[in-house]
Amino acid sequence: MQIEPDVLKVAGETFTPELRKRAQKAFPSLQFDILDGYGCTECLFMAFGCDCGRQHVPEDWVILEAVDENHQPVADGTLSATALLTVLANEAQPLIRYELGDRLRFYQDPCPCDSPFRSFEVEGRQATVVRVGEVTLSLLAFDLEHEDARRVQMIQTAEDVFEIRAELLTDENPDQVFEQVIRSVVEVFTKNGLAGVKIHKSDAPPQLTASGKFHEVISRPLTPAREG
């Protein structure tokens, strides 16, 4: 199917400069370039992208804080461990310093676009990638569904060690379910040059976040020692 869009709007994943170039090449019909917004389920509009490639916080709408592991502010120009969101526009259900898990770096200088709002770059949500050594994998690379399981979860317990948890639909052949899932995960790592990664079964139930959300993959936070 051939399409010739006038404008593209992206959301949900980090939109890198490389991806922007590929999209612009794939769709030469674009008249209004690519709109790169920044949002989440809890706040659909947290920032807007400008022509300079920066994200700007609408500070009359939200408060976005770049903080360290102890939720203390980091200086502009420093990559945060996570980010805290306060939504000023909510009247029915206020959100105050809600942890997003995204790593942000606020720019130290004003944006050349002359926007009065502070600008930042976002590395991406820690829950959306798996890092083993120098290799970074998208969660989309892993198939963690099984017909005999309601939920399957992979948890990174060390840099090269993962455990598989599952909420099974029946008690029949549980070992077979785990074996098939583990085999699938091992294939992904092996194809990406990570044959030494260890995967093992866990009898513990799938883990939920503090807010009750379920993530198929829970990866280890990136520590300062592994930055740069």
Long-range contacts (C-beta under 8 A, 24 or more apart in sequence): 3-27, 4-29, 5-29, 5-30, 6-30, 6-31, 6-32, 7-31, 7-32, 7-33, 7-34, 7-35, 8-34, 8-35, 9-34, 9-35, 9-36, 9-37, 10-34, 10-35, 10-36, 10-37, 11-37, 11-38, 11-39, 13-124, 13-128, 14-122, 14-123, 14-124, 14-128, 15-49, 17-53, 20-53, 38-122, 40-85, 40-100, 42-85, 42-87, 42-95, 42-98, 43-85, 43-87, 43-95, 46-85, 47-120, 50-111, 50-113, 50-115, 50-119, 51-113, 52-111, 52-112, 52-113, 52-119, 54-107, 54-111, 54-113, 54-119, 54-120, 54-121, 55-119, 55-120, 55-121, 55-122, 56-111, 56-115, 56-117, 56-118, 56-119, 57-117, 57-118, 57-119, 57-120, 58-117, 59-117, 59-118, 60-88, 61-87, 61-88, 61-89, 62-86, 62-87, 62-88, 62-89, 63-88, 64-104, 64-120, 65-97, 66-104, 66-105, 66-106, 66-120, 69-221, 71-97, 71-99, 76-106, 76-107, 76-108, 77-105, 77-106, 77-107, 77-108, 78-105, 79-103, 79-104, 79-105, 79-123, 79-227, 80-104, 80-105, 81-221, 82-126, 82-221, 100-125, 101-125, 101-126, 101-127, 102-126, 103-222, 126-219, 126-221, 126-222, 127-215, 127-217, 127-218, 127-219, 129-219, 130-156, 130-217, 130-219, 131-159, 131-219, 131-220, 131-222, 131-226, 132-159, 132-160, 132-189, 132-194, 132-197, 133-159, 133-160, 133-194, 135-192, 135-193, 135-194, 137-188, 137-192, 139-216, 139-217, 141-188, 141-192, 142-184, 142-185, 142-188, 142-216, 142-217, 143-184, 144-181, 144-184, 144-185, 144-216, 144-217, 146-177, 146-180, 146-181, 148-172, 148-173, 148-177, 149-177, 149-181, 151-206, 151-214, 151-216, 152-181, 152-206, 152-216, 153-206, 153-207, 153-214, 153-215, 153-216, 153-217, 153-218, 154-185, 154-199, 154-216, 154-217, 154-218, 155-202, 155-207, 155-217, 155-218, 156-217, 156-218, 156-219, 156-220, 157-220, 158-220, 159-220, 160-194, 160-196, 160-197, 160-198, 161-197, 161-198, 161-200, 162-197, 162-198, 162-199, 162-200, 163-199, 163-200, 163-201, 163-202, 164-199, 164-200, 164-201, 164-202, 165-202, 165-204, 165-205, 165-206, 165-207, 166-206, 167-205, 167-206, 175-201
